[in-house]
Amino acid sequence: MRRNTVFSQILQLICRSQFQKCVDRYDGDRYTKRFSCWQQLLVLLFAQAKGHTSLRDIEVSLRSHHSKWYHLGLTSVARSTLADANSGRDADILKDVFYALLDKCRDLAPQHRFKFKNPMYTFDSTLINVCLSLYPWATYRKKKGAFKLHTLLDHNGYLPSFMVITDGKTHDINVVKDSSYGFPSLSPDSMLLVDRAYIDYRWLYSLTKNRLFFVVKAKSNMKYKVLGQQETPKNNGVLSDCRACLSNYYQSRNYPEPFRLVTVVDPKTGQQVTFMTNNFTLDAETIAELYKSRWKIETFFKWIKQNLKIKSFLGTSKNAVMTQIWAAMIYYLMLSFIKFQTKCRHSLHELTRIVGELFLDNTYLIEILTIPFNRFRAVKQKQGQLALTLRF
């Protein structure tokens, strides 16, 4: 019995009937004769796995594997057709596919490392620079183009649970305050970690009224008065832990209730750092560790920029850019699901390299995941040497 390719095995993670519902919701296959939305997704996932950054590279690489098209459900590939599909088809099709796959990943995602069971999120954005003349919708500066990728990272499995793209000039706080961006409603008792760019006292107070906890690095010019001190453990870097309220008239109207200020010493730089939070039950050291874990979203941004193709694009329209980003994040969820399901010892970076090497090979992925990474290249090279035959 012939084995399916690794690509075919990964595609089984997407429910075809659910995918078709997403397509029908936006009439994605309307007036389509050959190159359907499903085939568009196949090509975009192939480009992500193999690291191709141009339409010509994708076309040439896929044509060299023409014998495996039937098993993938692919019937044609042309760079002009792919470019038209990325520009014309609604990117929300892949957006809905992403969130459907996200629900499946959440069921297997490991819990965060803190002892409390509250859901924990970090919200931040990253800037992706582009050429302003090619991407006129991505306005940033007078002669420079860029757009922001805003992400809500779930610390259970470090999965992106919400993503939205704006131009580079959009302030980060506007995304959480303006309902048109679709920022999700978090469950009560959730913990939200943000940096100082999101300090808007009216919005922070809305989190308190909705029974959400937040931890943010306080501004140095914040005017407040101390209401009382909390117990401070010794020899853990905590300098002070107090209850306070805003003393500025207008700011106190936006946040009228008391909050908590925790001041610690950064062990690396020796500088004092003050955190603002509305949680009065966790100890001060845990509050500092919570904000320190906010760095995970910076690691996430760095990882997707280095391992996924989201800095060079196959089209210049906003829809084409969003389509490619949603395809990249679908591929990220696929890899995360495999890691969660198999509980393999490989890191996500190593798993990405392994899947990319074997993407169109007829082998069982589960067998490869049991091989230590330092032996993988030797096994791959040995298989290639045994399969080599020359005929004249």
N, C-alpha and C positions, 0 to 999 in steps of 0.2 A: 504494500500500500504506500502510495507516494505521500510524503509529508507536505503539509502546507508551508508556505513561506512564513517567516517571522512577521512580515507585514500583515498577512492574512490573519494570523493568530491575534495580533493586536487589534485589528479592526473588529473582532468579535466583541470587544468591549462596548461598541456603539450599537444600540438597538436600532435595527433598520426601520421598524415600524414607527418608532418614536422619532427617528430622523426624518422620515417622510412626512410626519405631522408638522415638523418644523418647516419643511420645504413648502408644504401646502398652505401653511399659515401666511406665507409671504408670496405665494405663486412663483416660487423660484424656478420651477421647470417649465414655466409657460413659454410657448414658442420654441422650446428646445427640441432639437432633432437627435443629436448624438451626445454632446458633452453636458451631462446632467450635473446637478448639485453634488451628488454622491461622487462622481468622477472628479469634480473640482476639488472636493475635500481630499480624495486619494492623492491627487497630484500635489496639493499643498503640504500634506503630511509627509509625502516622499521627499519634498524639498527640505523640510525641516530636519528629517532624519539624516539625509545625506549631506546637508550643509550647502545646498546650491543657492546662489544669490541672484541668478539671472534667468530669464525665460528660456534663453537658448541652451543653457546648461541643463535645465530641467528636461527640455525636449530631447536633447541628444542622449542624456543618461537613460531616460525611459525607453527610447527607441532601441537602445542597446539591449534591453531586457524584454523585447517584444513577445517572446515565447511565454512569459509569465503574466501577460495582461489578462488572459482568460480567467485565471484563478483569482485575480483581484477585482474583476468586473469592469476593467478598463477597455474601452473600444477605440479610443482615438486620443491623440495628444498633439496640440499645435500651440505654439507660443502666442499667436494672435488670438486664438479662441480662449486661452487661459486669461490673457490680458483683458479681453472683453468681459469675461465672466467675473473677474475680480472687480472690475469697475462698475458693471451693470447690476449684478445680483446683490440683493440686500445683505449687508454684513450681519444683520440681526439673525439670519438663519443659523450661522455658526455660533452666534452668541447664545441662542437658545440651546443648541447642542452642547455647548460648554457647560451651561448651568444644569442640564440634565445629567451629564457625566459627573459633575461636581457632587450631586446628591449621592451618586453611587460611591464616590471616593470617601465621602464623609463617614459612611458606615464602617469603613475599615481604618480610618485615620487614627494614629496613636494619640493619646492625651498629652497635654502639655506637662512640663516637668514640675509644676508647682503643686503643692498639697491640696489646695482648694479646688473644687470642681466647677467653678464658674467658667462659662465661656470667655475666651480671651482673644482680643483682636488688636491689631495695629493698623492704623491708617496713615498713608503717606503717599507721596508722588515722586516720580523720577522724570527728568527732562531728557528727551531724545532729540538731538540736533538734526536738522534737515536743511536742504538748500531752499531758500525762500522763493527763488524764481521757478523752481519745479513744484514746490508745495505752497502755493500762495495762501491756502487756507490756514497754514500753520504759522500765524504771525507771532513774533516774539520781540524782536527789536527792529530798528529801521532797516538794517541790511542783513538781518540774521533770522532764520526760520527755526522753529522748534515746536514740539507739542509735548504735553504732559500726560503721563500714564498714571492715573490715580488708582490705587489698589488698597483694598481692605484684606489684610492677611489674617487668616484664622490660624492660631497657634497650635491647634490640633492638626498635626500633619503638615503645618505650614502651607496651607492651600489658599490660593487667591479666591475669596468668596464674593468679591465685587470688584469690577474694573470699569473705568470709563476714561475716554480720551478727550482732552480739551486742548485749545491752543496754548502756547507757552505763556501768554499774558494773563491767563485766568488764575486768580489767587486761589490757593488751596482751600481756604475756609469757605469759599463760595460753593464748592462741590457738596459740602455737608449741610449747608444752610439752604441752598436752592433745591426744592423738591423736583425740579425738572431733570436733574442729573440722576435721580433714582437711587440715592443713598438708602440702603436697606434699614428697616426697623429692627434693631437688635433686641434680643430677648432680655427681660428684666434680670438684674444681677450680673449682667455681662461686664467685663472689664475692657475698657478702650484705652489704648496707649497712643498718644500723639505727641508731636514736638511743639515748639513754641509758635510755629506758623499757624496753628489752629487755636490760639488763645483768643477767643471771643466770649466774653463773660456771659452774654445772653445765651449763646449756644451751649456753653458749659452748664449753665443753670437748667437748660431744657433737658440735658442728660440726667441731672439730679432729680428733676421732677418725674422723669420716666424710669426712675430707679436703676439707672445705669451708673457704674463706677468709671472714673477716669483718673489717669495719672499723666501729668504734663509737667515739663520743666518750667518753673516760674520765671517771669521776666524780672530783670534786675531793678527796673524802675517801678515795680508794682507798689502801690501805697496801701498799707494794711495796718491793723492794730491787733495785738496779741490778746486773746481772751483767756488763755490758760495753757498750762504745760501738761504734756502727757509723759508717762514714765519712759525714760530713755535707758536702754541697756548699755552697759559699759563695755569698752574695748571692742566695738564692732564698727567703728567709723562714723557713728551717728552723733552729730554735734547737738542737734535740737529737734524736738518734736512737739509742735504746739497747735492749738486751735486758734484760728484767726478769722477776721472778716475784712472786707475792703473798706478803706477809709475815704476814698475819693467819692464824691457825691454821685456822679453819673454812673461810675462803675458799680457802686454799691446798689444802685437801683436795678442794674442788670443782673447782679448776683447778690441777693440780699441775705442769704443764709451763711452760716459759718462754714469754713473749710479747714483743711489740715495742711500744714507746711512741715516738710521733713527736710532737714539740712544734713548732708553727709559730706565726707571728704573723699574725693576721687583718689584711689590708691595709686594710680599711675601718674597723675599730674600733680597731686597734692592740693588741687583747687577745691573750694567749697561749692557744692551744687545743691540747689533748693528745688524740691518737687512740690507741686500743688496737687491735692487729691481730695475727693469727697468720701473716701473710705476711712472709717475711724476704727475698724476692727483689726485689720492686719497690722503686724508690727512694722516698725520703721525700716528695718533692714529688708523686709520683703518688699516694701514699696520701692526702695532703691533698686532691688533686683528686678522688679517688674519693669521699671523704665529702662534698665540695662538690656532686658530682653527685647526691647523695641528695635534693637540693632538687627534683628533677624530679617526685617523687611528690607534693610539695606543689602544684606547678604542675598536675599531673594532677587532684588533688582540686578545686582551684579551677576548672579548666576544666569538669569534669562538673557541678559545682554551678551554674555560670553558663549552660551551654549545653544541659544535659539536665534533664529534670523529675524530680529525685530529692529535692527538698525539700518539695514539696506532693504529696499522694498521693490516688489515686482510691478507696482503701479504708483502713480503720483496723486490720484484722487484720494479724498478722505475715506471713501468707502473701500477702496482697494487696500489702503493701509490698515483699516480696522479688520478687514477680512483676513489679512495675513496675520495680524496679531491674535485674533481669535483662534485661527488654526494653530498657531504656535502654542497657545495656552491649552488647547485641546490635547496636543501632543504632550505637554507637560503633565496634564492630568492622567494621561494614559501611562506614562512612566511611573508616576506616583502610585497609581492603582496597582501596577505590577509589583512595585516595591512593597506596598502594604500587604498585598495578597500573598506573595511568596515569602515575605520576611527575609529576603536575601541579605547577605552581609555586604554587598557592594553599595557604595555611596551612589547618590543619584547621578553624579558626574560620571562615575565608572559605568553605571547602567546605561547612560546615554551613549557612551562610546561603544559599548558592546552591541546594543540594538542597532546603532548606525552601521557597524561593520557587518552584521548578519541580516540586514533588513530584508533582502530578497533571497536569502539562502533557505533551502528546504531542510530545516532542522527544527527541533523542538526547543523553544525558548527556555522552558523549565529545566532542560538538561544543561544548558549553557550557564544558567544562573547558579548551578551548584559547583561550577569550576572556579577556583580562586583566580583573582584578577591577574596575578603574576604568571599564571600558567595559560591564560587565555590566548595570548599572542602565539605562544609555541604550538598550541593545539590548532589554531587557525592556520598557521604556516604549514604544519604537517599535513593538514587536510588538503591544502592547495597543492602541495608537492605530489601527493598521491593521485590527485585528479588530473595532473598535467600529462597529456599525451600529444606527441607530435607526429603528424603524418605528412609525407612528401609525395 
